[in-house]
Amino acid sequence: MKTPFGVCTAVCCLLFALDIASTEKDEGAKSDLNLLVLTVASEKNDGYKRFIDSANLNGLKTKVLGFDKPWQGGNMNSVGGGYKLNLYLEALEPYKNNDNLAVLLTDAYDVVILANSSTILNKFTEFDASIVISTENSCWPDRKLADQYPTVDQNGYRFLNSGGLIGYASQLYKFLSEKPIKNLGDDQLHLTNLYLNTDLREKLNIKLDNYAKLFQNVYLAEDDIKLKLVNKSYVLENVNFNTQPAVIHGNGLSKITFNSYTNYIPNKWSPESGCNTCYDNNLDLSMLKEENYPKVLISIIVDKPTPFFDEFLNKIEDIDYPKSRLCLSITTLVDYHKEHVDKFISRIGDQYNASFVFHKTAEESIHARHFSFSLCTSKLCDFLFYIENEAHLDNPQTLKTLIQRNKKIIAPMLTRPFKAWSNFWGALSKDGFYARSLDYMDIVNYNKTGIWNVPYISSCYLMKGTILENKFTRPSYKEDNLDYDMAFSKSLRDKGVFMYIDNQYTYGHLIDSETFDITLKNPEVYQLFENRYDWEQRYIHPEYMENFNPDKKPAEPCPDVFWFPIVTEQFCREFIEIMENFGQWSDGTNNDTRLRTGYEAVPTRDIHMNQVGLEKHWLEFLRSYVLPIQKKAFIGYIHDVCGNENQTKFKQYNSMIPDWIPDMKLYQQETFI
């Protein structure tokens, strides 16, 4: 199926690649047969670079032509491919009498080449044809022509696809010059009509690649193709026909699937070596003086009340990057955090190249995000670092690392601790919503690390200023009835801009704000279950783990009375404030209506945890943080008022804490009996 991004969208260039086939040819190929590759592309975008990289990897030397020619093929949404065929025809003119030259014509943006010239030529000559054209399962664009196609055995792909064809130069020239096509004509329909001309098909000895021996179009063939590990590298195999195609085309609605394949092929990632291309074309900031570092606008959008917001701001301040090269913009869309932001900017704003605070309403959400684009370009920033207040950057090196990746747009992978929730999607459903990709769990669990081309990112990402300056690549947060994050990613997909997620390091995590109740006094105290990691960071004493140091004896002010560091002063202060804010103390008598019996044998003036909604939190606190110390101090005495069913959860929690975060391995195995 021909698609808007299968060929071109604007000003067109012609890529011309000439590769003299290896002298050590397999017996199936003619010893004097050479290979010429022609492709059409409108600009040097990410898809184009991917195509060139695949050609270079396979020794296909390339030369780019046609930059001086204006694009005359329309927007390619429905028409315009005729101009591509006319460019091919013009390029074939010098070779129209050459029978010793095979020419491969292929799209660029959604194509990768997986074989060298020798393999391609051998596959071609095995057809015993003068021209071979790629195929697909859909008769596009005119379904009424389906019955005119020859029948195909073994469920082969029956219908022509214009994204790839190969043939002898002399025969291809005759084929394309058989009938003229206007620049705005439909290239696939044109080639289909030529192929269905039986006399012409037999005269030029044209065959279709019905069994994906040379070409594989992905659309409607997703179930037929699998990534397979061969000699420590991945290949794409058609398991239906037992073939390994040399040219892979992400036609039609298959581009997201195709992009996921190209995270592994050709030679992109393997279990043996990991990511083979992650450091290609990287920037090296260590070679620059600080005053020459790229200028970055950090644009923070505070769009919902979130717990542990002070810690979020502190991590922004701790970003390891020269503040003279940073502009800081904070836009608040909720009243709850405005005071926090004002105090933060008044304290540290002068340290930055420039700082801005914008207080807006929730209705201005889209405008506020788009305004950050304009602010970035007006301040001549090289990068825009977009951060929402649910994204906690625990790693101060995040910004430097992302800049050095040298991508147009890249996000650090962030997850909610203990959950598969992250700031990227590996695949999309047919409706454009989340779908789990085959490698999603491997990526979020760091079983596979690298830089991954994905269809959706959110919460935190770095964009090059150049994509904001160009109307053809500038993203948008508004489209139809989509949420702003989905509209943003869709706009980039539609513009052919690749989005990447980087999980080579642990960069930080996402806050879960879904249950954050700002009507409560000190609502973070109530977040033990939803945001345990952050809860511990704020409320558990920094020296808590020293309680389990076998070489350190606890303080013992009197026999069998021990002192242990467990909680922080902030924990004590906020608990006191919660109780005083509630203020409904018991009267200290034996009568207590809070109890089932109504009688208190040992009366005190107190407030029960269940009165302030903290009973389950307090019991979990006793089980998770007090009980392990009690077991250590009073060996052989175990009193778990809450049961002991969560040991597995504790071990899982421990395994998910990044190694570079100090003193956070709270649950050592030996503390459990």
N, C-alpha and C positions, 0 to 999 in steps of 0.2 A: 504494500500500500504506500502510495506517495504521501508525504506529510509536509506541513509548513516548514519544518526544520530539516527535512531530509536533504535540501539542496542549498537554497540561498534565501536571504531576506532583504538585502539592501544592495549596496554597491558591490559588484561581483568581481572576483579575481579568478584566474585560471591557474590551478596548480599542475605543473607538468613534471612528471617524475620519470627519468630514464635510467634503467638499470640493465647493464649488460649481464646476461645470465651467466652463472658460473660455468667454467670450462669442464668441471667435473659433474656432468649431467647424468641423471639416471637414464636408463636405456629408453624409457618411454618418451623422452623429449627430443626434438630435433636438435642436433649439435650446434647448428648455426642460428637457432631461434633466439631473438632478443625480446626484452620486455619493456614496454612503455606504459606508464601509469598516468592517466589524466583524471583530474577531479575538478570540481567547481565549488568555490566557497565565496562568501560575501565579505568576510573579515577574519582576522586572526583571533577568533574567540577561543574559548576553552575546548570546544569540540574539534576545531581545526588543529589546535596544538596536540590534542590527543591522537588525531589521525597521523600527523607528521611524526610524532614520537613512535608510533607503531611502525610506520614505514622505515624510519631510521633504525629502529631496533632490528628489523629484518633486512637491513642492508640495501634498502630501496632508496637510492639517491634522488633527491628532489630538487626541482627548480620551479620557482613561482613566477607565473606570467599573468598579465591581464589587469594589473593594478591601475593602469592608465585608461581602462575602458569603463565607461559608466554602465551601471546595471540597468538592463532594459527588460527584465522579466517580471515586473510587478512584485507584489508582496508574497507570492507563493502560497497564500492561504488556500487558493483553489486553482490558480493559473500561474503561468510564468516559467514553467520548466522547459518550454520550447527554446528559450534563450540558452539554456544549458546545452541542449542538443546542437544548437547552432555554433556554440563555442567549441564543442567537441569536433564538429565537422571542419571548422576553420583550422583547428590544431592538427587534424588528420591530413589536411591538404598536402603537406610535403611528403607524406608517406603513402599516398594513394596507390602507388604501384609496387609497394614493398610487400612481398610475400614472406619475408624472413623476420617480420616484426609482429609480435603479438601485443595488442593494446588492451589494457584494463581500464575501463571507465567506471568510476564509482563516485558516490556521494562522499562528503567529507565529515560534516559535523557529527553524524551519528553512525560512523563506520570506523572499525579498526581492522588492520591487516595482521594476520597471525602466522604468515608463512613467508619464506624468502622467494626470490624469483624462480629458482630451480623448482621448488615445490609447486608454485603456482603454474608454471609452464607444464610440468608433468601432469597435473590434474587437468589442465586444459586439453592437452593432446590426447588424453585417454578418452575424451568424448568423441574423437574422430569427427569433429565438426569444424566449420570455419568460424562460427560465432556461437557463443554460449551465453544465455541470459538467465539471470537469477529469477527465482520463483517464490510465490507465497500462497497462502490458503484462501485469500480473498480476491475476488475478481473486481478490481478497482480501476477506473472510476465508473465503468459502465457494466453493471451486473448482467445486462441483457446479452452481453457477448460471451457469457460463460459456456453456453452450449456449443459455441464454435471452436472451443479449444479441443485438442486431441485428448482422449482419455488417458489416464495414468494408472498403472497397476500399483499395488502395495501401498495404497494411501499416500502416494507421492504428492508433492506440492504441484498444483496444476496450472496456476495462473502467473503470468509475467509480472515482474517487478522491475521498474526502470532504475533502481538504485545501484545495480551492478551488472555489467556485461563485459565479456572479453572476446576478442577475435583477432584474426589477421588484419593488419592495417588496411590492406587493399579491399577486403570484403566488408569491413566495418564502414569504410568510406562509401562504398556502393550502397550499403544498407541505409546509412543516414542521409545520403543524397538522393535516395529513391523518390522521395516526395518532400517538398518544402514544408516547414512549419513556422508559424509566426512566433515571435518571441514570447507572446503572452499565451501561447497554446499550451495544452496539457501534454507533457512529455510522455507520461505513462500511457495515455490513451493513444497517442501517436505511434509509439512503439508496438502497442498491442495490435493496432490495425495493420501495421506492416507485417507483424509476425503471423497474423491470421490469414494473410494473403498466401494461400498454399503454393502458388507458383513461385513467389519470391522466396518463401521459406525453403523450398527444395532447391531453387537455383543457387542460393547463397549458403545452403547447408547450415541452417540455423537450428539449434537445439536448445531446449530449456533444461536447466539444472534441477530436475524434478526431485532429486534425492539429496540435495544439499552437499554435494561432493566438493564444490568450490565456494559457493555462496550460501550464507545462512541469513535469511530475513527472520527477525525474532517475533514479529507480531503474529499472533495466533499459532505460534509454534513453541510457546514457553514450556509446555509439557514434554516436548520432544528433546529439548536441549538441557544438558547438565554440565556443570563444571567438574572436571575430573583431574585428579592429581597424577601426573605422569613425569617420572624422572625429577621429582621434587619441585615441579612447576605445574601450574594449572593450565589445562587446555579446555576448549569448549567442544563438547562431543554431542552429535545428534544420535541419541540412543535408539531412536526409531529406525534409522538407516545405518547405524554403526559407521558414521563418517566423522571426520574432523575438518570442517570447512576452513578455508583460508581467509575469507572475507566475511566479517560479521556486520550486519546492518540493523540498527535499532529503528526499524520503520514503524510508522503508524503510532499506536498508543503504547508501544513497547519501550519507549525511550528510558523510562525509569528502571525497568528490568535490565535493559541493555547497559545503562550506567552502572548498575550494581555488578554486572559481569566484569566490567572494565576496571573495577577495583582489584581484580585478580589477574586479568589478562590484558595485553600480553606481558607476562613476566613482571606483574605489579606486586604480587604478594604470594608468599609461600610459607608453609609451616616451618620450613627449615631456616629461612633467612628473614622471615617477617616481611616488612614493607621494604621493597627494593627501590622505590622511587621517592620516598618521603623527603629525602634531603637533596633531591635534584632542584637546581635553580633556587636554592635557599639564599637569603640575605645573611650577612655576617655583621651584626652590630658591633662586635668587638673590634672591628677594623675602623670604626668611626669614633671621632671625638663626640662627647656628649652634646656639644652645641650643634652638631651636624646630624643628630638622630632625627628620624622622621617626626614630623609634627602630628600630634594625635589629639582629636577631640573625644573625650570620654563623655558620652551622652547617657545619663542615667534617667530612666523613666520609672517613677514611683507611682504605680497605677492601682495598687491595692494595699490594704493594711497587712503587714507581714510581721511575724514575730522575729525577735533578735535583730531588729533594724539597726540598733547602735553598732552591733558587731559587723553588720554589712557595711556601714559607713567607714568603720575602722579599717576594714580590708581594702576599701577603695583608697584610703589614705596610704596604706602600706604597699601599694603597687610599686614595684621596683622599676622606676623609669624616671629620667630627669624631669622634674616638675616644670622646669623652664620650657620644656618641649610639649607640655600638656595643657590643653584647655579643658576646663571642667564645666559641664552643664548638667544641672539637676532640675528636672521638671516633676512637680508633684501634682497628681490628679486626685488626691484624697486629703482631706483635712487632717487626718490622724497623725501624719508624719511631717506636716509642714514646720512645726516648731523644732523638731529634730534636725531638719535640713537647714533651717535658718541658723541654728546654733553651730552646726558643723561648718557651714560656709564662713560664718563670722570668725571661726577659730583658725581655719586652714586655707581659706580662699586666696589670701595674698601670696601663698607659696607657688601658685600656678601661673602660667603665662597669662591666662585669663580665666575668670570663673563667672558663672551665670546661675541665677535661680529664677525659675518660672513657676508660679503657682496658677494652675489652671483647673478647670472642671473636668469631670469624667467625659462630658460630651465633646471635649476638645482633644480626645485621645489621639485620633488620626492626625489631626493638624499638628499636634505637638511632636509626633514622631517624624512627620515630614519636615517640620521646621528644623530638626537637627541636621537634615541633609543640607539645607540652605546655610545653616550656621557653620557647618564643616567647610563648605566651599567658600564662604565669605571670609573665613579665617585662614584660608589657603592650607588646610590641613591635608596631610598625606593619607591619613587613616581616620575612620570613624569607629570608635569602640563603643558599641551599643550594649547597655547592661540594664536589665530589669531588676527590681529589688528582691526578687526571689532567688537570684543567682549570687551565691557567695563564692568569691574567688579566694580560696584558702591558700593558693600558691601565688606568692608575690611575683613570680617570674612569668605569669600567664601572658601578659601583654607583649613582653619581649619575644617570647617563644612564638606567638602567633604572627607577629610582624616578620620574623625570620622565615616563616613558612612561605611567604611571598605569594599568597593566593588572593584572588579578587575578593572573595568572601569566605571566611573560615570561622568555625565556632569551636571553643573548647568543650569537650564532652563533660556535661554536668548531670548527675543523677541524684535522686532522692535516696539517702542511705537506706539500705535493706530492701529497696524496691527497684523494679525494672523501669520506673518512670524516669525519662531523660529529656534532654532538650533537642532531640532529633528523632526523625522517623526514618526507618530503613526502606520502607515501601509505602505505597498508597493503595487504598481500595479503589474500586471503579468510580466511586462517588468523590474521590479526592480526599478521603479521611485516612486516619491511621490504619496501617496494615503491618503486621510483623514480618520482617524479612527473614530469610533463612539464617542470616548471620547476626541478627540484632542482639540476641542474648549473649553471643560470644563477644560482641563489641562492648556492651554495657558492663559485662563482667570482666573485661580486660583479658579474656582468653585469646582474643586477636587484637593486636594494637597496630595502629597505623593512621593514615589520613584517608578518609572515606568519602566518596562522592555520594551524597544523599539528597532526597527530594524535599526535605523539610528541616529547618532549624528554627530555634526560638531562644528567647531569654537572654542570650549573650553571644555576640559575634563581632568580628572585626571585618570592616569593609574598606577597600581601597577608595581613596577619594576620586580616582579616575572613573569609577563606575557611576558615581553620583553626578559627575559633570556631563556625562554622555546620555542624551535622552533615550538612546537605544538600549542602554543597560541600567538606567536608573530605576530602582525598584519602587514599588508602591504598596502602601498598607491598606488600600481601599480598592475593592473589586466586588461588584454585585453584593450579595448578602453574606460574604465570607467574613469570619473573624479576622482581625487585623494581621495576626501571625500567619494564618493560612493564605491570606491575600498576598502578603509579602513574599512567601516562598513560591507561590504560584506565579507571581509576576517575574521572578528570576528564572523560573523554569521556562516560561513562555519566551523570555528574551535570550535564552540559551546561555545563561550565566550559571556555572556550576557552583553548588554549595558544598562545602566540605566540613566534616566533623573530625577533630583531632583527639585521639585517646591515647597518645603515646606517653603522656604523663597524667598524673592526677591533678587536675586544675582546681577543683572545688566541688560544690554540691548545690542542690536545689532545696530551698525551704518549701515545706508543705504548709500553705496558708489557708487551706480549706476550712479548718475548724477554729481558726483564730478568732476569738470572741473579744472584741475591744470594749465591750460593756463591762468586763470583769476588771477588778483591781489587779494590776500586775499580771496580765493574761499569759505572759511567757511561762509562768510557774505551772500552768495547766498544760504545757506542751511536751510533757515527758514522753508520751506515747507517739505523738505525731512527728516530733523533731528531737529525738533522743540525743543525737550527736550534739546539736547546738545547746540543748538543755544541759548536758554534761559540761560543755565548755564554759557555760556561764555559772553553773551552780555547784559543780563538784570541785573540791579543793585541788589545787595544782599538785599537791604532794600526796594525793590519795593513794597512788600506786606504791608509795614508799611503805605503806602499811603492810605490804606483802614481801618486803625485802627481808630475807632470812637473817641478814647481818645486822638488822636494826631492831632494837627492842623498843616497844612502845613506852611512853611515859606512864609511870605507875605512882601517882601521888600518895596512895595508901594501898594496903594489900587488897588484891583482886578488884581494884578500881583502875581503869585504863583510860588514857587520853589518846584519841586518834583524830587526825585531820580527815574530815569527811566532806564538809560543805564549805562554801565561800561565805564571806561576810554579806555579799549581796543576797544570797539565799536566805540568810537569817533576817536581813532587813526587809526583804519583800514578803516573807511569810508573816512577819510582825505587822506589816502594813495591811496585808489582806485581813488579818484578824481584827485589827483596830478599825478598819474600814467597815467590817461587818458589825462589830460593836455589840452584839447580842450575847453577853456573857451569862452563864448560869448563875443562880443566886447563892450557890454554896450550901444548900440544904440537901436533905435526903430525898426530897421530892424532885424528880426530874422527868418531865413529860417527853423528853427525847428518847428515853429508853422504853423498851417493850413492856417491862414490868412497872415502869414509872417510879422505881425506887433505886437510888444510888447509895450503895453501902459506904463508900468512901467519897464523900462529896468534896468537890473543888469548884472554884470559879473558873469556868473554861468554855471553850467553843469546840464542838466536835468537827472533825474534818468533813463529814458528810453535810454539815450545815453550809459550808462554803464550796461544796462540789469537789473536794480534793481527797475523798476517802480512797478511791482506787489508786490515785497517784501516790498517796502516802504509803499504802501497802506495797506498791511496786518499788518505791524508794527503799523501804525496809528490806525487801527481798533482794534487790539488785546491789545495794551499796552498804547496808548495815550487816546483813546476814553473813556475807563472806568474811567480814572482820570478826564477827562474833564467833564463827567457827574456828578462826585462827587463835583468838584470845582464850576461848574456853573449849579446849580440845575435847571431843567426845560428846559435847552438849550441842544438840541441834534442835532448834525450834523455829521451823519455817511456818509462820502463821498463814502464808499465802500459797503453800504447796511448792513443789520443786520441778514444775513441768516446763520451765523456760530455759533449762540449761542449753538445749540445742540452739535456741534463739541467741543466747549470749555468745556461744561459740561462733555462730554465723556473723553476729555483729562484729566480733573481734576481727574476723577475717576480712571485713570490708573496710576497716580503717586504714587509710594510706600509710605506708611505712614512714613517709617523711614527716608525718605529724607526730610530734613528741608526746610521750606520756599519755597516750590515749588508749593503750591496750588494757582496759579496765578489768577484763574478765580473763584472768589467767586460769588455765585448766586446773592447776593444782588447788585453786581456792574452792573447788566444788567437791563435795563428798558424795 
